Amino acid sequence: MQDRPRRREVLKLGLAGAAVAGVVGTGILVAGNQFGEAAEEINEVYRGRRIRITAARNVYIDGLPLHVMQNADSSYSSIIDHYRTFASPHDTARAAVESLRGANLVLVSHRGHHQ
């Protein structure tokens, strides 16, 4: 009976496989552009704020990067509107401008508070 894998081993392998499939499926591992295909560049002033979206879909508000994430269902969210989803990076950037209500976008460090 020792030749059969234990339930825990099967579950661990299944969960590890699902985690890898989820990361690859969401496009996080795509080099340079987490959103897949390159799009046209957008440069506009919306409600007095400069929105720029590069061909690689990097999003900037007034020259500062807005962290935008593509979700598993192909919707988008940002660090400003983390619990709302949008159809495109452009819609996400406009919603962030609205949510900021004139406040400045602040750069976010991904480092811990303790160094």
N, C-alpha and C positions, 0 to 999 in steps of 0.2 A: 503493500500500500504506500510505501514511501516514494514510488515513482510518480504518483499523481501530484500535481501542484496543489498546494494548500489554498484555501479560499482567500486568505489574506494576500498571498503572492499574486493570484489572479486579479484581485481588486487593485493592488498596487500597480501592476502592469497596465490595467485598463485605465486607471486614472492618469497615469503618466502619459499614456498614448493620447487620451482626450485632451490633456493640457497642451501637448505639442501640436495636435491638430488645431486646437483653438488659436494658438499663437500664429501658426502658419496661415490659417484660414482668415484671420483678421488683417493680414498684410503687414503686421508689425515687423517682420523680418525682411521686408523688401528694402534693398539698399537705396538710400538717398531719398526715397519718396514713399511714405507710408500709405499714400492714397492710390497707388497703381499708375495708370497712364497719365502722362503729362497733359495739362489742360492749358487753355489760353490764359494769358496774364490779365489780371484785373487791377485797375488803378482808379479809384474814385474817391470823392469826398461825400460822405454820408453823415448827415446831421452835424456838419462842421468837423468831422474827424476824417483823416486820410486812411483809407483801407487799401492795402496792396496785397494781392494774392499772386504769387509767382507761378510760372508754368509748372513748377514742381509742387505747387499748392502749399507753399509756406505762407502763412498768414501774418500780416503786420498791421498794427493800428498805430498811426502816428509814428511810424518807423520802429516801433518795438514789437518783438515777436509775440503773437498770441498762440498759446499752446492749444492746438486743435487735435482731437482724436477721432479716428474713424471707428465706429462700433461694429460689432459682428453682423448687424443687420444692414450695414452700409449707410447708416445715418451718421451724423457728426455731432460732437459736443465739444465744448471748450472749457478751459479752467474757470472762466467767468460764469458760464451757464452749464455747470457740470451735470445737472439732473434733467436738463431739457435736451431734446435731440432735434436736429435740423437736416434738411435734404441735401445741403451742399456746404462746402467751406465758406462760400459767399454769404449764405443765409446765417451761418454760425457767426461770422464776423459782424454782420449787421446787428444781430441780436446782442452780441457782446457790447457794441457801441451803445445800444439802447440801455442795457443793464448798467453800464458804467455811469450814465447820467452826468457826463462831463468830468468825472474823476479820471485821473491819469492811470494808465495801465502800468503796473509795476512788474519788473522782471522777477521771475521766480527762480530761486536756486534749488537744484535738486539735491543739494548736500544736506546732511543732517545739521541740527542746531548745535550739536556738540562735536568738536573736532579734536 
